Amino acid sequence: MRIFKWVVLIVVVVLAAGVLFAGWYDRTGQKSDPNFDARVANPAYPVAGVHPKILMDEAHRNFHTASGRYKPFADLLRSDGYVVASNAQPFTADVLKGVDVLVIANAMGPDDHETRPAFTPEEETALVEWVKNGGSLFLIADHSPFGSASSRLAKLFGVTMYWRYARDDRYHDGWDNERLDFSRANGLLADNAITNGRAAGERVSRVVTFTGQSLSGPPDTIPLLRLSDGAYDWESRKVRFPAASHLQALALNMDRGRVVVSGEAALFSAQIDPLGIKFGMNRPDNNDRQFLLNIVHWLSRAM
């Protein structure tokens, strides 16, 4: 009886400690790495010359912004010669005028309705027309609620978002099956102009993502990150959906415009959690940083 009481006490203490740790972790949160090196040795757009404009959406309750979790993203592109600005207005033809690349990262639906469409039909129409006329869109949307909030817009470009949590029990980074490993060695990183870059020094060999969702695109899709035959979309311990043939990042041409869609956002960040663990572009064992540069080079027609 006494042993039983001790076991119960230990269990209670462990559970309480777990709750306290989780609360502390959530309060402290994941923050941009203050030591991230955003310098680019050979900018695509040097000081003397043209500097394309990148507009980062902050009008739709975006989880990633240029001054927040995507500060390393914005700093890196500024170092590469781009003019990076933020937008807090609904999308219209006037707002998009003069913009070379529009970045939408993890938009959410209205208050208390995060999974509803983040954009009005009028905004979606303006975006599609802008792309058709030569604009370049970089749409980034994680697992639900972000995928749910952007899926209607993505569908207008022929892209299906599956909303759930992409996992792979074989091709993952370390012990975590939500940290997906895409490499030339395992055949899941596509070989094309974007992943090869403009020169040998820009060639991407390995990309690591951090959960996200899976995607599929129209027949003329340019695959970037392929999910393996054993990958699946996780919903719960008992519910999973096969994700074989799905992608986690893709590119496509639409009339005169270009679109890249990513089903994961953290790979383009450089974050550090309360335990000091890095994830994103600040990790030395992946090419996530170069992958971002190559994508934006393609969108801005630098390649």
N, C-alpha and C positions, 0 to 999 in steps of 0.2 A: 504493500500500500504506500509506504514511504517513497519507494522508487517511482511509483506512478505519479505521485505529487511532484517530485523533482522533474520528471519528464514534462509534465504539464506546465510547470513553471518555466522551464527552459524554452518550450515552444512559444509560450506567451511572450517571453522576453525577446526571442528572435523575431516574432511577428511584429512586435512593437518597434523594434529597432529598424525593421524593414520599412515600416510605414513612415517613421521619422526620416530615414534616409531618402525615401522616395519624395517626401515633401520638401526636404532640403534640396534635392537634385532639381525638382521642378521649379522651385523658387529661384535658384541660382541660374538655371537655364543653360542653354548653349549659346555662346557668344563668339563674335568674330575674333579670330586670332590677332592680337595686337602686333605680333611679330611677323606677320605674313609679309614676305618680300614680293611686292607687286611690280618691281622693275622689269622692263623688257629691254634686252640688250640691243636688239635690232628692230625698232618699231616698224610696223607695217606702214605707218603714216608719219614720217619724220617731221621735225619742227617746221621746216620750210616745205610747204605743200598743202594739199587738200586734207581736211580733217572731217570725215563723215560724222553725222550726228546720230547718236544713239539715245533714244527716249525710253526711260524705264517707268513702267506703269506703277503709280502709287494711288490710283483713284478707286481701287476695288478691294479694299481691305487686304492688300497684299501682305503675305507673311514674310516675303523677302523684298527688301527695299535697298536703294543705293546707299542709304545712311545707316542701315541696320545690318541684317544678316548677309546682305549682298554687298557690303562695303568693299570687301576684297575683289569681288566681281567688277564693280565700277572702277576701283583704283587700277586694276590690271588693264582694263580697256583704255583708261585715260593714258596710262603709260605706253600703250600701243599706238597712241596718236588719235584716238577718237575723242570727240566732244560728247560727254555724257551728261544728260539732264534728266530731271524727274518730272513726271506729269501727274497732276491731281485733278484733272478734268475728265469728263466723259469723252469718249472718242468721237470725233467728228472729222470731216474732211479738212477743216481749218486747223485742228489740233495736230493732224498727221502731216500737214503740208511742210515740206522741207526736211522731214525725218527720213533717214536712210535705213535704220534698223530699229524696230520697236521690240522691246523686251517686256513680256508679261510673265511674272514669276509668282506662282501660287496665289492667284486671285481667289477671293471667297465671295459667296453670295451675301445678300443683305443681313443685317443684324438678326441673330437667332435663326437664320435660315442659310447657314454656310454652304449647304449642298445645292442650293438652288442656283440657276445660272447667274454668273457674276456680271454679265453684260446684257444690256437691253438689246432687243432686236435691231434697233436703229444703230447702236454701236457696232453690232456684228456686221451689218450691211456696209457701214463705213469702212470697217477693217478689210472685208473681202474685196471691196472695190479698190481700196488703196493697194492691196497686194497685187491684184490683177493689173494695175497700172504701173507696177514696178517697185512697190515697197517690199521690204523684207521683214518677216515676223519671226521672232524667237519666242515660242510659246512653251512655258515650263509649268507642269502641273503634276504634283505628287499624288499619292493615294488619296482616298476620300478624307476630307471634304473637297480637296483641291481639284481632283479629277472630275468629280461630279459638277463642280462649279464651272469648269472650262469645257466640258464634253460637248455642249451644244455648239460652241464656237468651233471646236476641233472638227466636228462633223461636217461643217461647211467646207472644210478643206479635204474631206474624204478620210479623216483620221478617226478611228474609234478608240476611246479611252475606256479601260476596263475597271477603273476606280479602286480596285482592291489592293492587296499588298503582295508585290512580286517577291517570290522566294525561289531558291534553288538549293537543294540539299547536296548537290555535288560541286557546282562551280560557284564557290563563294570565298570570301576573304576571311581567313582565320576560322574561328569557331561559329561565326554568326551567319546563318543562312539567309539573312536579309541584306548582307553586304555582298552584292553581286560582283563577280569577277568576269570582265570581258577583256580578252587578250587575243593576240595573234596566235599564241601557242595553243589556246583551247578552241580557236576557230569562231569565237563569239563576237570578236571585233571585226567589223567589215573592212574590206580593202577598197578604198576609193579616194577621190580627190580630197575629201575632207579629212579622213584619217591619215592620209599621206602628207598633207601639208604642201607648202610651196617648195620645200627643199628637204634634204635628208635630215637636217636638224629639227624639223617640225614633225617628223613621223611619229605617230602615236602607236605605242605598243601595248599599253594596258590602261584600262579605265576601271575604276571601282565606283560603284554606286551604293546608295544607302537606303534600301527598301524601294520606295516609289511604287509605281503601277506599271502595267504592261499596256502596249499599244498595238494597233495594226493600221496599215495605210492602204491607199489605192494601189492599183497594179504597177504604176510607174514610180512607186516609192523608192527612195535611195536609202537602204538600210544603213544604220550606224552601229547600234548595239543590238545584237540578236540574243534572244533568250534560248536556252538549250531545250532539247526535247523533253527533259525531265523537269523543267521549270513549271511553276504553278502560281495561280492567283489565290492567295490565302484569305479566307474570311473568318474562320474560327478553327478550333481544333478538329472539328468534325466536317467542316465544309471547305473544300478547295476545288479550284477549277483548272484544268490543264491549260498551260500557256505556251505550249510548243508552237513554233512558227510566229509567235508574237515578238515584238521589238520593245526596247526601252528608250530608244532614240531613233529618229528618222528625219530625212530631209525630202523635200519635193519642190518641183517647179510648178507655178500656177500662172499661166499666161506670161506676163513680163516680170512677175514677182517670184520671190523665193520664201520658203517656210522651213523652219526646223522645229520639231516638236520633241521635247524630252519629258519622259514620265517620271523623272526624278530630279530634285532640286539641289540636294546637299552636295553633290559632286562638284557643282559650280560655286560652292562657298568655300571658306577656309575657316572652320570653326574649331573651338576647343571647349570641351565640356568641363563641368566642375571638378572632375578627377584628373584634368590635364590631358585627356585623350584627344588627339587631333583627328578630324575627318574632313575630307574635301581636298581642295587644291594644296593645302599645306602639308600633306603627307608625302614623304620622299619616295614611296614605293609605287606610285602610279603616275600617269600622264594626264590627269584630269585638267590641270592648268593649261597644257598645250591643246587639249581637246577643245576647251572653251575658245582659245584664240583661233584655232582652225575653223570652228563653226562660224564665228563672227567674221573671219576673213572671207569665208564663202558667202555669207549673207551680204556683206558690204562689197562683194565682187573684187576683193583684193587678190583672189586666186582665180 
